[in-house]
């Protein structure tokens, strides 16, 4: 076993992989392949946000970090009784490999374990592999392989919660001139004209979008979000009323310290995967001073 990692048992029998190398510390829940926490040792502040009321229970998603949305993003396209954002974030994953890289980073490779509930929800066979590299940056690559005899369609994403000084202190850049669908405005569409700032609930899907950045003047830093094989970006903050109505969003003002900027493929950017073919979606997060 790689000396930079250890597997621990915590609340309700959930297992976690703890990573501590020369560059960073991180924790990954084997339920959901969920990066629960990551912080470069050079960073003055946390990079990922995690609710103080996050629920560590079997079959429930963890509020914060990097939840994996697969094989659908948002509501199931035809059956509202199925788990929102797919089942990948609430079922077991297995550690396949751990490697200490020459630059000091740690690579782990996980595979999702199809459960009986999964086989009831899908009509096709697949393999899902998640590669995570923990170092000065955090890199994730999710690879879907079609093991069936017919093509299938997925939507997918990393529903990442970033830690910020305050939602009113930040702006998101890099999405200028991207087309968006606005869930708050009855799914109306438009083109983003400028950098994004926040003074109310915000939930937009940007299609054909590029890398983007969270600029936080109070923390004197910018979080860079690089994307590969991702044509959608979701930007979300619930604002006060919706946050208080959610049982696991933390104490009264915790929602102000997070913003979701999500590397994804959804809506018209959903992906068709042909038999015996594979598709990967990757993202990488890093922190620099402003």
C-alpha positions in Angstrom: 0.0 0.0 0.0 1.2 3.5 -0.9 2.5 5.1 2.3 0.8 8.5 1.6 -2.7 6.9 2.0 -4.6 5.0 4.6 -8.1 3.7 4.6 -10.2 4.5 7.7 -13.7 3.6 8.9 -15.9 6.4 10.2 -19.5 7.3 10.9 -22.1 4.6 10.1 -19.5 2.3 8.6 -18.5 4.5 5.7 -14.9 4.1 4.5 -12.6 7.0 3.6 -9.2 7.2 1.9 -7.0 9.7 3.7 -4.1 11.2 1.6 -1.2 13.1 3.1 1.8 13.7 0.9 4.4 16.5 0.7 2.1 18.7 -1.4 -1.4 18.3 0.0 -3.9 16.6 2.2 -7.2 15.1 1.1 -10.0 12.7 2.0 -12.0 10.6 -0.4 -15.2 8.8 0.6 -15.5 5.3 -1.0 -19.2 5.9 -1.0 -19.6 7.9 -4.2 -15.9 8.2 -5.0 -16.4 11.6 -3.3 -13.5 13.9 -2.7 -14.6 15.2 0.7 -11.7 17.5 1.3 -8.5 18.7 -0.4 -6.1 21.4 0.6 -2.6 22.1 -0.9 -0.1 22.6 1.9 0.8 26.0 0.3 -2.8 27.3 0.6 -3.7 29.7 3.3 -7.4 28.8 3.1 -9.4 25.7 2.3 -10.3 25.3 -1.4 -13.3 23.0 -1.1 -16.4 23.8 1.0 -18.0 21.2 3.2 -21.2 21.8 5.2 -21.0 21.4 9.0 -24.3 19.5 8.7 -23.1 17.2 5.9 -24.7 13.8 6.3 -22.3 10.8 6.4 -24.9 8.1 5.9 -25.1 5.1 3.7 -27.1 5.9 0.6 -27.0 9.7 1.0 -24.8 12.2 -0.8 -22.4 14.4 1.1 -23.1 18.1 1.0 -19.7 19.6 0.0 -16.5 18.6 -1.7 -16.8 17.1 -5.2 -19.9 14.9 -5.7 -19.9 12.8 -8.9 -23.1 13.3 -11.0 -23.6 10.3 -13.3 -25.2 8.9 -15.5 -27.6 11.9 -15.4 -27.2 15.4 -14.2 -30.2 16.9 -12.3 -33.5 15.1 -12.5 -33.7 11.7 -14.3 -35.0 12.5 -17.8 -38.1 10.3 -17.5 -38.5 9.0 -13.9 -38.6 11.5 -11.1 -38.4 8.8 -8.5 -34.8 8.1 -9.3 -32.0 9.7 -7.4 -31.3 13.3 -8.5 -27.9 13.7 -10.2 -27.7 9.9 -10.7 -26.6 7.1 -8.4 -22.8 7.3 -8.7 -22.5 9.6 -5.7 -24.4 7.4 -3.3 -23.2 3.8 -4.0 -19.9 2.0 -3.2 -16.6 2.4 -5.1 -13.5 0.2 -4.8 -9.9 1.2 -4.7 -8.0 -0.3 -7.7 -4.6 1.3 -7.5 -2.6 3.9 -5.6 0.7 5.4 -6.8 3.1 7.9 -5.5 4.1 10.1 -8.4 7.6 11.5 -8.9 6.5 15.1 -8.3 5.2 14.1 -4.9 1.5 13.9 -5.8 -0.6 10.8 -5.1 -2.7 9.1 -7.7 -5.6 6.8 -6.8 -7.9 4.9 -9.2 -11.4 3.8 -8.2 -14.1 1.8 -9.9 -17.8 2.0 -9.2 -19.4 -1.2 -7.9 -22.7 -1.8 -9.6 -25.4 -2.7 -7.0 -28.8 -4.3 -7.5 -30.3 -0.8 -7.5 -28.1 0.3 -10.4 -29.0 -2.7 -12.5 -32.6 -1.9 -12.0 -32.1 1.7 -13.2 -30.1 1.0 -16.3 -30.6 -1.3 -19.3 -27.0 -1.3 -20.4 -23.6 -2.6 -19.2 -20.8 -0.2 -18.4 -17.6 0.3 -16.5 -16.9 3.6 -14.6 -13.3 4.4 -13.6 -12.4 7.5 -11.5 -8.7 8.7 -11.4 -7.9 11.3 -8.7 -4.5 13.0 -8.4 -3.9 14.8 -5.2 -1.1 17.4 -5.2 -0.6 21.1 -5.6 -3.6 20.8 -7.8 -6.5 18.4 -7.7 -7.2 16.4 -10.9 -10.1 14.2 -11.6 -10.8 12.0 -14.6 -14.1 10.0 -14.9 -14.0 7.4 -17.7 -17.2 5.7 -18.9 -16.9 2.6 -21.1 -19.9 1.1 -22.9 -19.8 -2.7 -22.4 -23.2 -3.3 -24.1 -24.1 -3.8 -27.7 -26.0 -0.5 -28.2 -25.1 3.1 -27.8 -26.3 5.0 -24.7 -26.6 8.6 -23.7 -25.3 10.1 -20.4 -25.1 13.5 -18.8 -22.4 14.0 -16.1 -20.5 16.4 -14.0 -18.5 17.3 -10.9 -20.8 19.2 -8.6 -17.9 20.9 -6.9 -18.4 23.2 -3.9 -15.7 25.8 -3.5 -14.8 27.6 -0.3 -14.9 31.4 -0.6 -14.7 34.4 1.7 -18.2 35.6 0.9 -20.5 35.1 -2.1 -20.7 38.9 -2.5 -16.9 39.3 -2.6 -16.3 37.1 -5.6 -16.7 37.0 -9.3 -16.6 34.1 -11.8 -14.7 34.8 -15.0 -14.1 32.9 -18.2 -17.7 32.3 -19.2 -18.1 35.6 -21.0 -19.9 35.2 -24.4 -21.1 31.7 -23.4 -24.7 30.8 -24.0 -26.7 29.9 -20.9 -29.9 28.4 -19.7 -31.3 30.1 -16.6 -33.2 27.7 -14.2 -34.2 30.7 -12.0 -35.7 32.5 -15.0 -38.0 29.7 -16.2 -35.2 28.1 -18.2 -34.8 31.2 -20.4 -31.6 31.5 -22.4 -29.2 34.3 -23.0 -25.5 35.1 -23.6 -23.3 36.0 -20.6 -22.0 39.6 -21.3 -19.6 40.0 -18.4 -18.0 38.3 -15.4 -20.5 36.8 -13.0 -21.3 38.4 -9.6 -23.9 37.4 -7.1 -26.7 39.2 -5.2 -29.4 36.6 -5.3 -30.1 32.9 -6.0 -28.2 31.9 -9.2 -28.5 28.6 -11.2 -27.3 28.7 -14.8 -26.0 26.1 -17.2 -23.4 27.4 -19.7 -23.0 25.4 -22.9 -19.9 25.3 -25.1 -18.0 26.8 -22.2 -14.2 27.0 -21.5 -12.0 27.0 -18.4 -13.2 29.4 -15.8 -11.9 31.2 -12.6 -13.2 32.2 -9.2 -11.6 35.5 -8.2 -11.8 36.2 -4.5 -10.3 39.6 -3.6 -10.6 39.2 0.2 -8.7 35.8 0.1 -6.4 37.4 -2.4 -6.6 34.4 -4.7 -8.0 32.9 -7.8 -9.2 29.3 -8.2 -8.6 28.0 -11.7 -11.0 25.4 -13.0 -9.5 23.6 -16.1 -11.8 21.3 -18.1 -11.2 18.5 -20.6 -14.0 16.9 -22.7 -16.5 19.1 -20.9 -18.7 21.5 -22.9 -21.0 22.6 -20.0 -20.4 24.6 -16.8 -23.0 25.0 -14.1 -22.8 28.0 -11.7 -25.0 27.8 -8.6 -25.6 29.5 -5.2 -28.9 28.8 -3.4 -29.0 32.1 -1.5 -30.6 32.4 2.0 -34.1 31.1 1.7 -33.3 28.0 -0.3 -30.2 27.3 1.8 -32.2 27.4 5.1 -34.8 25.1 3.6 -32.1 22.4 3.0 -31.4 20.4 6.0 -27.7 19.8 5.3 -26.5 23.2 4.2 -24.9 24.1 7.5 -25.6 26.9 10.0 -27.4 30.1 9.1 -24.7 31.8 7.0 -22.6 28.9 5.9 -24.1 29.1 2.4 -22.4 32.5 2.0 -19.0 30.8 2.1 -19.5 28.5 -0.9 -20.2 28.6 -4.6 -20.6 25.7 -7.0 -18.8 25.9 -10.3 -19.4 22.5 -12.0 -17.5 20.9 -14.9 -20.2 19.0 -16.8 -21.8 17.7 -19.9 -25.6 18.1 -20.0 -28.6 19.4 -22.1 -27.4 19.6 -25.7 -23.9 18.7 -24.5 -25.0 15.2 -23.3 -22.7 12.5 -24.6 -23.5 9.4 -26.8 -21.1 6.5 -26.1 -21.0 3.7 -28.7 -20.5 0.0 -28.0 -17.0 -0.9 -26.7 -16.0 2.8 -26.8 -15.0 5.0 -23.8 -15.5 8.7 -22.9 -13.7 10.7 -20.3 -14.5 14.0 -18.6 -11.7 15.6 -16.6 -11.2 18.7 -14.4 -8.3 20.2 -12.5 -8.4 22.8 -9.7 -5.5 25.0 -8.6 -5.0 28.1 -6.6 -2.9 31.2 -7.3 -2.6 34.6 -5.6 -4.4 37.5 -7.3 
